[in-house]
Amino acid sequence: MDWMWGKRMKTRMSFQSEISDQSAQRFSFYDHLSECRSPSEVLDLACRSTSTDRQVSNCLTRCWVTTKKMPENQRQYELGLMFEHVGFEDLLQKTMKNARSMRTEDLTHSLLAIVRLGVSQRSRVVQTLFRVCQENLNEMNERSLSRLMTCLEHVERSPNGDALKDGVRLIIEAKLPRVQNVMALQTMMRHVGRDASVELKKKIERKALSLACQFTLPNSQYMVTTLASMGFCSKPLLDICSKNIAEQVGGIPFNRLYYVLKACRELFYRDLCLFTAISDHVGSSIAMWNNRQVILILSAFEDLAFCPTAILDAFAERVIGDPDALGFKDVFSVLKSYSSLNHDLQARRVPFLECMTHVAESYLPKMDVFNLLKVVYYLCQLNYFPPALLQQLLQQETLDQIANQGGRLQMGMEKKLQMVDLCLKLDQPSLPNSLAVSLQSLRLSAPNKHVVNPRLSLILQSMTQDWLLEEGVVVEDHYFIDGVLQEATEGHATSDEENSLPEQRIAVFCAPPSSICYGTSRPRGKLAVKIRHLKVLGYAPVVFSEHELDSLSEDERKEFVLSQVFPKQESIAHVKPKTEGPAEM
């Protein structure tokens, strides 16, 4: 008996030792794998030790992980070595051979790594994995399904790939009620994409709203960009996310903040509290933002027609302090944003524009004709006229180059030239006489055809008892006015009276919502110049937003127009803007 007991103990100890050795070998493999810093190192290790499906999957994943953060030139070099390594082909063969026996976790890890490494999606291994994944969709848990959907974002069209995508959509719809994880839901949303039915998007919206209490700050940021990837503007979800972001804006890095603003633009979604919070945060912490970051944020706000006052003021101070830090492309972006948003820099205005002109002139030798025209155009919109830049632009040789461009580019350049011409003519800056001679060479395009706003026309026609109305007026062959009102007088005035009394003219016209800064009555770029020039010509401009007029009932619209054209406590010649909504300028 003692002999038998001793033999059993020896066998048991031997078995435990063997298990321990296998465990140590596995530990040693993963330990060595984590130390690999390139695909070639991974493949050298794989040639010595890989045997299990999990080890194969981990090797493929490690190949991808080691390359994704490399500089592009190094990454391409390492991938080239990887494709030439005999061990890589061996890994792919093992993956394809054992695909049907793999756990779904290893299967999806392998497919994601292979696609990210750039293996041809038409290859046999990728197409095999597509088919096997489709067969195992019902067995996949949330993590595996999420990983598969991440992979499918980068998959090209093919019969197996398209079939897999359709299958995943069906699984998403079936599993949607059971999803309890926000990140998993967002991954599903990105896979669903723009092509999903409105009904499915609404189901996803309801599910996301049910999980809204779980939204962290990163969840809120990612939800905004995810909705943009779906092309689905869910205002309830966006309002929740905007509130979360606005309250914690200080904890968001630049890239995510920028992508949130870009997503808002794609979704045509605007939130005054969100935009103001971002503007105030960037403006107050501008020292931690470089020029490139600030300019990108400014451009994003310009696309959203929002005037970030805090950023514009703070960045103007930076430019005044160190104008030479701006690069060649920065000049155009900065001038475009400031001219479009029409923000009053007050005491900073002249120093800022002088610094911008100094920078622009330093790059003058590098500027082609189109860039030179853009710089002058933006500065003219800002009512600033640098002689050196104008002298260069209005040379006959430069104008001939513009005339010879041809096509849509030439039309766009001629419209900008027309604006420059109008600014020089009406704003009458003090400039050398030679510039006035050069203006005769400008080729001005014909004015665009406009139609009088019918709703506004009916209201203006009701005022003709005491006022003379002229509709569809074009001023200076450029500016369209829906209606010009002039006070009717009895009899005929003498010539002396006509010369001594200024003629009262009210220019009433509509403007699209995009021409007015969001959340204010401040006109943007071209509209601001139009109002400035109409005042120079003796008009009292009164502007209405087309959207605002359309949103009112007939009686409300008439009352609103009359209150703005004839304010009770203000003289007709001095029409003041309202504090909210587009009104008279």
Phi, psi and omega in degrees: 000316179299325180294317180295318181296319179296321180294318179295319179296320180296317179297317181296318179294323178296319180295316179296323179295321179295318178297317180298319179295319179295318179297318179296322179294318179296315179300318181295322180297308182293328177295314178293322181298320181293341180270352180290136184243006178204158178302323181297320177295320178298315183291326175298318177295319182297323180296333183272328194224350187288139178213322185270161178299321181294320179295320177299313180299317181293326177295316178297317180296320181294325176301318180289316183299321183290339184259338192292337180257005179284153169302151189303316181294320177292321181298315180297323179295314181293322178293325176298317176296323181297313182294334179275345183286133182296332181292334181290316177300322179296318178298317180295320179296317178296320180298314181293320182293321187259009187305317185286343178262354182288150169291152183300328179297313179292324180298311182289324175300315182295315180297315180300314181296317182297317180293317181292331179284350175094016174295137183305130180288350175270355183291161183295321183295316181293316180296325177296315179296324175302312183295317182293320177298319179297321179293334186252016183302319183292339181269354185281136174277181184300319183295315180294319180295320178297318180295320179297319180293324175299320179294319185292343175298335185252012185266135178279170180288133174196158182305312181290321179295316180295320178296321179294318179298317178297320179296319179297321179297320177295319178295319179301312181298323181288322185270351185307315181298335184266354181290129180236004183247127185296316181296320178297319178297318181294324175296318176299319181297319180294324179289322180304316172068193185284338187278352182294155179290157178298325180298316180293320179298322178293322176297317178296320179300315180297320179294318180296321178295327178291338179258007187301330180294342180270354186297118169274177177299312176298323177301317182295316178298314184292329180294321180297312180291329178292318177299324177294321179294333177274346186065037186233109180270092177266099184298320178301317179292317181295324178296319178296313181295319180299319179297315179298316181293316181298323182286337184233031188299334181294343182261014185253127177290165186304309186303315182291323178297317180295317180293329175297315179295320178297320179295320177300320179295317181295327183270359185053042181246134178224139179223117186297319181295318180297310183296320180295320179297317179294316180299313181296320180295311181294319180296320182283338182244031188297337180298334182269002181248134176277171184301318181300317181295315180297318182294321177295319178295318177300317180295322178296318178293324178297319177299330180271002181058033177249135181264103180278083188307314183299319180290317181299319179292313183294320182289326176299320176299318180296317181297318179298323181286328183209072184295330185289353178284348180281136177275177183301311181287334180299324183303312183293317182296317182294311180297321179298315181295313183292322180288323181289318184277344170055043180276136180277108180279356178055240185294339180278348190302304184295313177301321180296311182293326176297318179294318179296321178294319178301315180294315181300317181292330178292334179262007184305319178298335181273345189282133169276179185298317184294316179294322177298316179298319180298315181299312181296319180301313180295320180292322177295322176300327178276009179061044180224132191228089180284121185300318185297317180292319178296319179301318180292319183291318189269014171292147183301323180297319179293316180296325177295322178298320178295318181295335183264006181293312180082155173070202185292329179299316180296319179299317180295321180291323179292326176294321176294320177298321179298320178294319177300317180299315180297318180296317180293326182284316187268323179282339174050059177290158177279107185224162176300149182298332183298331180290323180296325178293320182296333183296338181296343182273355183291136175261106184269132179283157179292147181295149178292150178280133180234158177239136179297136178297119187296324181292317179292324181299316180300320181290317180296324179294334178286350181265003190287357179295314182251355184228145174273133183244130172237122185256154176065046183273135175247120183258135179055031181055027184215311188268123181266135178236128180298316180205138175248123179257130175233139183293130179282135179238147179280139179072191182241131179283150176288166180296325178294320179293322179296323181284331185273334183256124179293141180282125181274117180230126178252121180263111182251126181206162180260153177224146177293152180304329182293344182270002180237135181299132183301132177084001181221179172255013183286124179287149177263164175006263188297321179294321178297319179293319179300314179297318179299317183287325177296323177295320177300324182277001175095013178266152169257100186283138174231119188247138176236143175281132178303317181297321182293317179297319182293333184278350182263155173287171184298315180293317179297321181296316181296315180297320181293314180298315180298322181292333180272323180286322180235073179297140189295321189250012180235147175292151184298330184283347182233086183267121185265145177286152174281163180278337180227142177074156180292128179219199182291150181250000000 
